[in-house]
């Protein structure tokens, strides 16, 4: 076979293969196209079935919702109907009541008119009787009343005075005797254990040269000291002393201890001041705790909250009228316990109420309110018993005396405050108190002279006998006592003595 023939066969077979390949590909493509159309149709049918199912479910759900809404609407309509019926019944009932009320009002008006008519008739009758009596007696109503009162007063004034004096003397003698016995016993039992303490805010200096060290360069030391302690340092021309000023007694004590330590150390500078003040605070805090615990132990008042004990200890640095408040409270606790034992009251409650009666003074510069109210809040907050609270709250009369122990605490307070030497005051305040007593007495009519004596414990009043009778003198003494209680502040009690004297002088010649 020739080469040409071979090439021709090769080309012919290649073309035939190409044509067969394209034909075969075309057949395969036609088969795939038919399968895809079938799959698409199947998908479309499935989608229609799914959509129909969803539509059916939605229609069923919509029908159910419609039924529920109709049921709810029907229920609400029933409720509204019932409410409307109740409102109608209420309106009918109110209308009926209003009719009854109107009827009763009319009845009351008629009765009031009848009563008014009767009163008018009675007034006319009484006026006629009075006119007739005046005509018969030839005296007016006022003249007759005055004459009757004068006659009665003259006939019975002496009898009334004698009777009143007998009753007063009888009752007062018995009560005074019993009270003096009890109080004397109690005071004698306590006398040996009472020692008053006084706190000072003046710091003594070894020399005036120390003042310059305390002030420091450009005042740095004194500013640092005042900032650390919270007190004001007063340095004046007074030799050998410095004054510490603050409303807080604890701060004053811390400042005093710190200043004395700095003076003893000799190194006075801001850093050292802060160190010494911090140590002084710790020392004073320990003293407060010890003093509170010691007071509770000394008075046999146990089971107190530790926070109450700490507040109680702060009273060691508080004074009132020159009297140490903590020592005053301890003294009162002993007195109250002894009085309670004598009178058959609860001695433990009386001692606790007396010991804690002034606890509000420990923080009264920090908390608003009276020290009694502050003390009540402290005791209630920290779990003190109700009996103890009642015992302490009435010692100034701010609250009623609900228990026997409250009266005992008030009595012990008066005894402790009235003890000679227990309290001190300035001469100016002392003279002012005496003058205030005399001014109160002189403000009443019929007073000739008045004298405050016995350090303000008694006031003697001389009245004009021609203006004040014996009965009026007794009433005058009571009125003056009430006025003093309302307008003046004083420890203990004040005796008011009204003296009425009539002297007749004649000469035989």
C-alpha positions in Angstrom: 0.0 0.0 0.0 1.3 3.4 -0.9 2.0 6.2 1.5 -0.7 8.4 0.0 -3.3 5.7 0.5 -2.2 5.3 4.1 -2.5 9.0 4.8 -5.9 9.1 3.2 -7.1 6.3 5.4 -5.6 7.9 8.5 -7.3 11.2 7.8 -10.6 9.4 6.9 -10.6 7.4 10.1 -9.8 10.6 12.2 -12.6 12.5 10.7 -14.9 9.5 11.3 -13.9 9.4 14.9 -14.6 13.0 15.4 -18.0 12.8 13.8 -18.8 9.7 16.0 -17.6 11.5 19.1 -19.8 14.5 18.4 -22.7 12.2 17.7 -22.2 10.3 20.9 -21.9 13.5 22.8 -25.2 14.7 21.3 -26.9 11.6 22.4 -25.6 11.9 25.9 -26.7 15.5 26.1 -30.2 14.6 25.0 -30.4 12.0 27.7 -29.3 14.4 30.4 -31.7 17.1 29.2 -34.6 14.7 29.6 -33.5 13.7 33.1 -33.3 17.3 34.1 -36.8 18.1 32.9 -38.1 15.2 34.8 -36.3 16.3 38.0 -37.6 19.9 37.6 -41.2 18.7 37.1 -40.9 16.4 40.1 -39.5 19.3 42.2 -42.4 21.6 41.0 -45.0 18.9 42.0 -43.4 18.5 45.4 -43.3 22.2 45.9 -47.0 22.5 45.0 -47.9 19.7 47.4 -45.9 21.4 50.2 -47.5 24.7 49.5 -51.0 23.1 49.6 -50.2 21.4 52.9 -48.9 24.8 54.3 -52.0 26.5 53.0 -54.3 23.9 54.6 -52.5 24.2 58.0 -52.7 28.0 57.8 -56.5 27.8 57.1 -57.0 25.3 60.0 -54.9 27.6 62.4 -56.8 30.7 61.2 -60.1 28.9 61.9 -58.9 28.0 65.4 -57.8 31.6 66.1 -61.1 32.9 64.9 -63.0 30.5 67.3 -60.7 31.5 70.3 -61.3 35.2 69.5 -65.0 34.6 69.3 -64.9 32.8 72.7 -62.9 35.6 74.3 -65.3 38.2 72.9 -68.3 36.2 74.2 -66.6 35.9 77.7 -65.9 39.6 77.8 -69.4 40.4 76.7 -70.7 38.2 79.5 -68.4 39.9 82.1 -69.5 43.4 80.9 -73.1 42.3 81.1 -72.6 41.1 84.7 -70.7 44.3 85.7 -73.4 46.4 84.2 -76.0 44.5 86.1 -74.0 45.0 89.4 -73.7 48.7 88.7 -77.3 49.0 88.0 -78.1 47.3 91.4 -75.6 49.6 93.2 -77.2 52.6 91.6 -80.6 51.4 92.8 -79.2 50.7 96.3 -77.6 54.2 96.4 -80.8 55.8 95.3 -82.7 54.0 98.0 -80.1 55.0 100.7 -80.2 58.6 99.5 -83.9 58.6 99.9 -83.6 57.2 103.4 -80.9 59.7 104.3 -83.0 62.6 103.0 -85.9 61.3 105.1 -83.7 61.1 108.2 -82.3 64.6 107.5 -85.8 66.0 107.3 -86.7 64.2 110.6 -83.6 65.6 112.3 -84.4 69.1 111.0 -87.9 68.8 112.5 -86.5 67.6 115.8 -83.9 70.4 115.9 -86.7 72.9 115.3 -88.7 71.4 118.1 -85.6 71.5 120.4 -85.0 75.1 119.5 -88.6 76.0 120.3 -88.3 74.2 123.7 -85.0 76.1 124.5 -86.6 79.4 123.6 -89.5 78.6 125.8 -87.1 77.6 128.6 -85.1 80.8 128.2 -88.3 82.9 128.3 -89.4 81.0 131.5 -86.0 81.5 133.1 -86.0 85.2 132.2 -89.4 85.6 133.7 -88.3 83.8 136.9 -85.2 85.9 137.2 -87.1 89.1 136.7 -89.6 88.0 139.4 -86.8 87.1 141.8 -85.0 90.4 141.2 -88.3 92.2 141.8 -88.9 90.3 145.1 -85.3 90.4 146.4 -84.6 93.9 145.1 -81.2 92.6 143.8 -79.9 92.0 140.3 -78.6 88.6 139.3 -75.0 89.7 139.5 -75.5 91.4 142.9 -77.2 88.3 144.3 -74.4 86.0 143.0 -71.7 88.2 144.4 -73.4 88.4 147.8 -73.8 84.7 147.9 -70.2 84.0 147.0 -68.9 86.5 149.6 -71.1 85.0 152.3 -70.0 81.4 151.5 -66.3 82.4 151.3 -66.4 84.1 154.6 -68.3 81.3 156.3 -66.2 78.4 155.0 -62.7 80.0 154.1 -61.3 79.3 157.6 -62.7 75.7 157.6 -61.3 75.0 154.2 -57.9 76.3 155.1 -57.8 74.2 158.3 -58.9 71.1 156.4 -56.4 71.6 153.6 -53.6 72.1 156.1 -54.5 69.0 158.0 -54.7 66.9 154.8 -51.4 68.3 153.5 -49.6 67.9 156.7 -50.8 64.4 157.3 -50.0 63.2 153.8 -46.7 65.1 153.4 -45.5 64.0 156.8 -46.0 60.3 156.0 -44.6 60.5 152.5 -41.7 62.7 153.5 -40.8 60.3 156.4 -40.9 57.3 154.1 -39.0 59.0 151.3 -36.3 60.3 153.6 -35.8 56.9 155.1 -35.4 55.3 151.7 -33.2 58.1 150.2 -31.1 58.4 153.3 -30.4 54.7 153.3 -29.5 54.7 149.6 -27.3 57.8 149.7 -25.4 56.5 152.8 -24.8 53.2 151.0 -23.4 55.0 148.0 -21.5 57.8 149.7 -18.2 56.1 150.2 -17.8 54.9 146.5 -18.5 58.2 144.7 -15.5 60.1 143.4 -16.2 62.9 140.9 -13.8 63.3 137.9 -13.0 66.4 136.0 -11.6 66.7 132.5 -9.5 69.7 131.4 -8.8 70.9 127.9 -5.9 73.1 129.0 -2.4 71.7 128.3 0.4 72.8 130.5 3.8 73.8 129.0 7.2 73.4 130.6 8.1 76.8 129.1 6.8 79.4 126.7 9.6 78.5 124.2 7.6 75.4 123.3 4.9 77.5 121.8 7.2 78.4 118.9 8.0 74.8 118.2 4.3 73.9 118.3 3.5 76.7 115.8 6.5 75.7 113.6 7.9 77.5 110.6 5.2 79.5 108.8 2.7 77.7 111.0 3.2 74.3 109.4 3.3 72.3 112.7 0.1 73.8 114.1 -1.7 73.3 110.8 -0.7 69.7 110.6 -1.7 69.2 114.3 -5.1 70.7 113.7 -5.7 68.8 110.5 -4.7 65.4 112.2 -6.8 65.9 115.4 -9.7 68.0 114.2 -9.4 70.4 117.1 -8.5 74.1 117.2 -5.3 75.0 119.0 -5.5 78.4 120.7 -2.1 79.9 121.6 -2.4 83.3 123.3 -0.4 85.4 125.8 -1.4 83.1 128.7 1.9 81.9 130.1 2.6 78.2 130.4 -0.6 76.8 128.8 -2.3 76.1 125.4 -6.0 75.7 125.0 -7.6 73.0 122.8 -11.0 73.8 121.5 -13.6 71.3 119.9 -17.1 70.3 120.4 -16.0 66.6 120.4 -14.6 65.6 123.8 -13.0 62.5 122.4 -11.1 64.6 119.9 -10.0 67.0 122.6 -8.7 64.1 124.6 -6.8 62.7 121.6 -5.3 66.1 120.9 -4.3 66.6 124.6 -2.6 63.2 124.8 -0.9 63.7 121.4 0.3 67.3 122.4 1.7 66.1 125.7 3.5 63.3 124.0 5.0 65.7 121.4 6.1 68.1 124.1 7.8 65.2 126.0 9.5 63.9 122.8 10.7 67.4 121.7 10.6 66.5 118.0 7.7 68.5 116.7 7.3 68.2 113.0 4.4 67.3 110.6 5.5 63.6 110.1 6.0 63.1 113.8 2.7 64.8 114.6 0.8 62.4 112.3 2.6 59.4 114.0 1.9 60.6 117.5 -1.7 61.5 116.8 -2.3 58.0 115.3 -0.9 56.4 118.5 -3.0 58.7 120.6 -6.1 57.7 118.8 -5.4 54.0 119.5 -4.7 54.8 123.1 -7.9 56.8 123.6 -9.9 54.1 121.8 -8.5 51.6 124.2 -9.4 53.9 127.1 -12.9 54.3 125.8 -13.4 50.5 125.6 -11.9 50.0 129.1 -14.0 52.7 130.6 -17.2 51.4 129.1 -16.5 47.8 130.2 -15.4 49.1 133.7 -18.7 51.0 134.1 -20.8 48.1 133.0 -18.9 45.7 135.4 -19.0 48.2 138.3 -22.8 48.6 138.0 -23.5 44.9 137.3 -25.1 45.7 134.0 -24.2 42.7 131.7 -25.1 41.3 128.3 -24.8 44.7 126.6 -24.0 45.0 122.9 -20.2 45.8 122.5 -21.1 48.8 120.4 -23.2 50.2 123.3 -20.3 49.6 125.6 -18.0 51.6 123.3 -20.5 54.5 123.0 -20.9 54.4 126.8 -17.1 54.7 127.3 -17.1 57.9 125.3 -19.0 59.6 128.1 -15.8 59.4 130.2 -14.7 62.5 128.2 -18.0 64.3 128.4 -19.0 66.7 131.2 -22.3 68.4 132.0 -22.4 71.4 134.4 -18.8 70.4 135.4 -20.0 66.9 136.3 -18.4 63.9 134.5 -21.3 62.2 132.6 -20.0 58.7 132.9 -19.3 59.0 136.6 -22.8 60.6 137.0 -24.3 57.6 135.1 -22.5 55.1 137.4 -23.6 57.0 140.4 -27.2 57.0 139.1 -27.0 53.2 138.4 -26.0 52.5 142.0 -28.8 54.8 143.3 -31.4 53.3 141.0 -30.4 49.7 141.9 -30.7 50.5 145.6 -34.0 52.3 145.2 -35.4 49.5 143.2 -34.4 47.0 145.9 -36.1 49.1 148.5 -39.3 49.6 146.5 -39.5 46.0 145.1 -38.8 47.0 141.4 -36.6 45.3 138.9 -33.1 46.3 140.0 -31.3 45.1 136.9 -33.6 47.2 134.6 -33.3 50.2 136.9 -29.5 50.0 136.9 -29.3 49.5 133.1 -31.7 52.4 132.5 -29.8 54.7 134.7 -26.4 53.7 133.3 -27.5 54.3 129.7 -29.8 57.3 130.4 -27.4 59.9 129.0 -25.8 57.7 126.3 -27.1 60.0 123.6 -24.8 62.8 124.9 -21.8 60.7 123.5 -22.8 61.5 119.9 -25.3 64.4 120.3 -22.8 66.7 118.5 -22.9 64.3 115.5 -26.6 63.4 115.4 -29.6 65.7 115.3 -32.2 65.5 118.1 -32.2 65.6 121.9 -29.9 63.3 123.8 -32.9 61.3 125.0 -34.2 60.7 121.5 -30.7 59.8 120.3 -30.2 57.5 123.2 -33.5 55.7 122.4 -32.5 55.2 118.8 -29.1 53.8 119.9 -30.6 51.3 122.4 -33.3 50.2 120.0 -30.8 49.8 117.1 -28.4 47.6 119.2 -31.0 45.3 120.7 -31.6 46.7 124.2 -34.7 45.5 125.9 -37.9 47.5 125.8 -38.0 47.7 129.6 -34.6 49.4 129.7 -35.6 51.8 127.0 -38.7 52.8 128.9 -36.7 53.2 132.1 -34.2 55.7 130.5 -36.4 57.7 128.1 -38.5 59.5 130.8 -35.8 61.0 133.0 -36.4 64.5 131.5 -40.1 64.2 131.2 -40.1 63.9 127.4 -41.9 60.6 127.6 -44.5 59.4 130.1 -43.5 57.4 133.2 -44.7 54.0 132.0 -42.9 51.9 134.6 -41.8 52.1 138.2 -38.2 51.8 137.0 -38.6 55.0 134.9 -39.6 56.9 138.0 -36.7 55.5 139.9 -34.2 56.6 137.2 -35.7 60.1 137.2 -35.4 60.3 141.0 -31.8 59.0 140.9 -31.0 61.7 138.3 -32.3 64.4 140.5 -30.4 63.1 143.5 -27.1 62.9 141.6 -27.5 66.3 140.0 -28.6 68.0 143.2 -25.8 66.6 145.4 -23.7 69.6 146.7 -20.5 69.9 144.7 -21.7 67.6 141.9 -22.2 70.3 139.4 -20.5 73.7 138.9 -21.5 76.7 137.0 -20.0 80.1 136.3 -20.8 83.0 138.6 -22.7 84.8 135.8 -24.9 81.8 135.1 -25.5 81.4 138.8 -26.6 85.0 139.3 -28.7 84.9 136.2 -30.6 81.8 137.4 -31.3 83.6 140.7 -32.5 86.7 138.9 -34.7 84.6 136.5 -36.4 83.0 139.5 -37.1 86.3 141.1 -38.4 87.8 137.8 -40.8 84.9 137.4 -42.2 85.4 140.9 -42.4 89.2 140.5 -44.4 88.9 137.3 -47.5 87.9 139.2 -49.8 90.5 140.7 -49.9 91.2 144.4 -46.2 90.4 145.0 -44.4 92.7 147.4 -40.9 91.1 147.4 -39.2 87.9 146.4 -35.8 86.4 147.3 -34.0 83.4 145.7 -32.1 81.6 148.5 -30.3 78.3 149.1 -28.3 78.6 145.9 -31.5 78.8 143.9 -33.1 75.8 145.6 -35.8 77.9 147.3 -37.6 81.2 146.6 -39.5 83.1 149.3 -42.2 85.4 148.2 -43.9 88.1 150.3 -47.4 89.1 149.1 -49.5 92.1 149.9 -52.1 90.8 152.5 -54.7 93.3 151.5 -54.6 92.0 147.9 -54.0 88.3 148.3 -56.0 86.0 150.6 -54.8 82.8 152.2 -56.5 80.6 149.5 -55.2 82.9 146.8 -51.7 82.6 148.3 -51.8 78.8 148.0 -53.0 79.0 144.4 -50.3 81.6 143.7 -47.6 79.2 145.0 -48.8 76.5 142.6 -49.0 78.9 139.6 -45.4 80.1 140.2 -44.2 76.5 140.5 -45.9 75.7 137.1 -44.4 78.8 135.5 -40.9 77.9 136.7 -41.2 74.4 135.4 -42.2 75.7 132.0 -39.8 78.5 131.5 -36.6 77.7 133.5 -34.0 74.9 133.4 -32.5 73.7 136.7 -31.2 70.6 138.4 -33.2 69.0 141.2 -36.2 70.8 142.6 -37.0 74.4 143.7 -39.1 75.1 146.8 -41.6 78.0 146.6 -42.7 79.6 149.8 -45.4 82.2 149.8 -45.6 84.4 153.0 -48.7 86.4 153.8 -48.5 88.4 157.0 -50.9 91.0 158.4 -49.8 93.0 161.4 -52.0 95.3 163.5 -50.3 97.8 165.7 -52.0 99.8 168.4 -50.8 101.9 171.3 -52.2 102.2 174.8 -51.7 105.7 176.3 
